[in-house]
Amino acid sequence: MNLSRKQKDEITELFYPYIINSDDILTEEDFNNLLGQELYKSIEKNYQKLWMPNTNILQNMLNSTFNSVLLQESIKEFEEALRRSEVFVETQVYGKALKKLEQERAILISGEPGMGKTSLAYQLAKYFIQYRGYNNFFWVKSVDDIYTAQRSSKRKVIIFDDFWGSIFQESSLAGRDEKRLAKILERIKDERECVLILTTREYVLKQGLEKHADLKEVVEKHKLECRLDEYSDVEKARIFFGHLKQSKLSWPQTKELFGQHKEIVRHANYNPRVIEMFLQNVEIDEHPEECLERFWGYLESPENFWHAIFNNLSAEAKLLSVILLISPIPSLSDHAKKTYNKCLEQLQGVIEKKNFKECFEELEKTVIKSVALEDGSIIIKFQNPSAKDYIFNYLRRHIDHYFNVLLNGSYYYGQLLYLINHYSDELSDGKYNMLMKRCIENFETMPMILADYSEYLDGNEYEYYEESLRETRLSRFFDLVCRYKKNKLREYHDFFDNFIEQFNEQMKNKWMRIETYDLEIYPRVIKRCFENGINFNGLNIISIYFERVCNEVRFLELDYFEVIFPEEYRDFLMKYRCSIQDHIEIYYENALNFVVEMNDVIHYKYLCNEIPQQLSKYGLPYTERIKEMVEQFSSYLEDEITDENEDYDLEDDEHQELELAYNQIVDIYEKEILGEESYLWEEDVQDFIRNSSINESLKNELIEIQQSEDYWYIREFIEDEKSFLFLERNLLQSGGISKNALLFIAQLIAGITMNSGISQKKIIGFLIEMCPDVMYRENALLTKEEIMSTEAYILYFEYEERYFEQLVESGLFVKQGRWYELVNILLVMIPYGLSVANMEKEEKIDYYNSVDMANEWSKLRIRKNKEGLVEVNTYLGEFGFYYYENSHWEKIFFKMFLELDSADYLEHYVLPMLQSYYELIKRETTLETVANILNDLHFRAEINKHGENVGSVTLVQPVWRLIESLGMACTDDLVPEKFSEEQMKYTEERFELVQDKRGEVYHINFAEIENMEIVSKLKLDKAAVKVYIRARLLINQLLGYQDVRNRRIYPES
């Protein structure tokens, strides 16, 4: 809205002294005038949202009579440019591109598929049109189109996307177009009325320049490569969040993907196009976890991109790709060359075959990367982990085609192993037998690749590549035994028996060298042999392994044998307990000494943390000797730790700055994408009430309710801002507040009816039917499309959009970004509960029986008490079944029926559930029952040195959540807030102090305690009995039973 000078003066006078000068009042027109001044030009340039309106250029183009076909295509693409600009992120690459384009008037953007070349071209065009005042936009498909566009008299931007695509490459540039394009690029700098933007895939450009060398010089002048490694994590995160913000995903789907932002941004296959394509193809009803799983599959294996590239390769280049797949990568090109040449010998009837050099050059910059070493040799690795994934699946589909060539052409043993490890299931029995026989027969004779070139992997590639093949005899054997099908190759069973027997003899001979890796995999080899029917003397195997590990002073992994030989394992631990303790102490003494000598502080800290874990595995104590040893080595390292900290201060500061910038972006987008919580702190509620617009009487009444323990359903509406604003609006209209639960909700529904103009019957029906769609979710944030597609909406409003707008106007749904949030869950839950309460008796009993939570998983509750502040968090398992994701809503659901249908609810739901639980948990004595309950809850108390209960970890079953919701008891009451001196004395005798983030604490894990005496000595049985008595008296009081003993649902106290 614009204001005249007179209107501004009137506003200034009205708001004096808060506004002194009418020039301080700025309208939209004033802002535009300021941005037009030279002083503020940079602001408009840096913030694309301030650029001139988008409609002018479209209107000009629509009014033009210029080349209708070209114009119509250009209009569509400009609309796409405007759409994409909503999520475009101005990266460093964009800055470089803009600078180059302003200087040269032409730019050629190259890069891998999906890196944002076209989006960058769109944004550059948008900049020149909306900021630099260019009038026309042309999207061209040929050199002829460029010439046509240049005839336009107005200033124009021309985009030639994927200019060296297959059609252009094979036809237009076959003759005169090569020179014509070169001339356009050379002359364009002098044409101030035109800018030209070209894009191409990097590998297509490389192949094209090899055919058309005349273009090489001019292309290099204008080229800017759009590379993923030039994007910072912050830029990649903003791109990802931008796409997520524009998507049509549901809130749970969005949250699931948003929660993985760091893994996505740092993924080796991060690709903006893959992300965009995926988000455009998500069904709104897809389960969030399935959505995330499918996304990872999409990201880790973008088949379509590689399919297009791979199809354009020659047959020989495809063969070389397959050879690289089955070889340890990174590797020397000479290794691949030997195998390639041997495979070519297997190709009969092919007259002309590409040599290795030709194939290598064809794959370079598309499928593979190369690194030249100082000695002239070349290291090969895949261009992208997804390229390897694609070739892996390609070979799976075409294994029969390549089988004979690879079987007879493999030069290194590891290549045969790769085939048998990964493609056994795809092979016919005959081919499997041929491959296994070749592996066994060449077990000792085929050469191995011993060199490890993993140092040439980039930081984000490690987790996506298998380790270089461990070329040891036992590793070879392990691969074979894992794939050995004894029912198909019985004649080779003796080979496996004999090998293990020979290897065990080598293990016994302390003078014979055993590779470290062989010792690491030995327990797994034994397990696999055992599964294949090879019998062992368990105690003998464990002894051989243990003696060898002690002899070599290696890391001990005895626990692996527990699965294979459980009885022998337990016997061995009992017999050799002291020897195991001695070995662990010697091993870590050597290991700590080594890292201290190397000044490796990080590894030293890791080892110190690992020692208690290793001892705990075998039930061994953390002795004074170990403690003294660690302290002694720590004293050696104190100076080094200080020096290291000084050396890395600068690096740490830079890292912290990057992390800070990243976290700031996450915080900003989290609020924009997921919405903001509007909970009020308890101490702020009264201020909020006092500052509201309701009358003083109602304010005092609400404050009394807030301070009382009654009327919990009203308190639900004053605990968050959006609910309170909804309540405030209702109270202003009604003038009073009903304290009965049913009348209170009826009052709120009447307000919705009045403000929406929709009949009360429709509103109530909609609320009841809507309840099951939202109450089991984590929150009530939905998209407009989700709400309108619910059965409740369709049933009562028949897809009509006007009703949705009326519901929003009534305050039932509150807009948050692209979400619409149900203002308070009670607005649907209480009408739903009332419909249950009004059911016929039999139907109601059936309903209560249907809410069977016995199969629901326990929820992990972590309670922390620090400096008087108690923080409680509830977590759901990644897998498992839950009725309610929102624990607070679950509590409301349990409490609600106590208000609406107390007698039937208690009789047909609460009591049967409690009886079933206590029949299951009850033991002969109270002490045993208490211990069993603590064990069943997996209760772990955390007590500090002062006896303070600083935290607990509990797996809370549905029955306990019911008990707590109804105010009967709480799991935290089972352990006192502070231990007595007597309790602390016993704790100090029986438990060890453990260092964690809160300092030293005693972890008392009742799930692992078998001795009942501990529960009694800590006097926890008495605390628990008080809980039972309180719960029993409350439930019987509610039922009106006078004789407590008539109906015992709790154990004897």
Secondary structure, 3 states (H helix, E strand, C coil): CCCCHHHHHHHHHHCCCCCCCHHHCCCHHHHHHHHHCHHHHHHHHHCHHHCCCCHHHHHHHHHCCCCHHHHHHHHHHHHHHHHHHCCCCCCHHHHHHHHHHHHHCEEEEEECCCCCHHHHHHHHHHHHHHCCCCCEEEEECCHHHHHHHHCCCCCEEEEECCCCCHHHHHCHHHCCHHHHHHHHHHHHHHCCCEEEEEEEEHHHHHHHHHHCHHHHHHHHHHEEEECHHHCCHHHHHHHHHHHHHHCCCCHHHHHHHHCCHHHHHCCCCCCHHHHHHHHCCCCCCCCHHHHHHHHHHHHHCCHHHHHHHHHCCCHHHHHHHHHHHCCCCCEEHHHHHHHHHHHHCCCCCCCCCCCHHHHHHHHECCCEEEEECCCCCEEEEECCHHHHHHHHHHHHHCHHHHHHHHHHHCCCHHHHHHHHHHHHHHCCHHHHHHHHHHHHHCCCCCCCCCCCCHHHCCCCCHHHCCCCCCCCHHHHHHHHHHHCCCCCCHHHHHHHHHHHHHHHHHHHCCCCCCCHHHHHHHHHHHHHHHHCCCCCCHHHHHHHHHHHHHHHCCCCCHHHHHHHCHHHHHHHHHHCHHHHHHHHHHHHHHHHHHHHHCCCHHHHHHHHHHHHHHHHHCCCCCCHHHHHHHHHHHHHHHHHHHHHHHHCHHHHHHHHHHHHHHHHHHHHHHHHHHCCCCECCHHHHHHHHHCCCCCHHHHHHHHHHHHCCCCHHHHCCCCEHHHHHHHHHHHHHHCCCCCCHHHHHHHHHHHHHHHHCCCHHHHHHHHHHHHHHHCCCCCCEECHHHHHCCHHHHHHHCCCHHHHHHHHHHCCEEEECCEEEECCCHHHHHHHHHHHHCCCHHHHHHHHHHCCCCCCCCEEEEEEEECCEEEEEEECCCCCCCCCCCHHHHHHHHHHHHHHCHHHHHHHHHHHHHHHHHHHHCCCCHHHHHHHHHHHCCCEEEEECCCEEEEEEEEECHHHHHHHHCCCCCHHHHCCCECCHHHHHHHHHHCCEEEECCEEEEEEECCCCCCHHHHHHCCHHHHHHHHHHHHHHHHHHHHCCCCHHHCCCCCCC
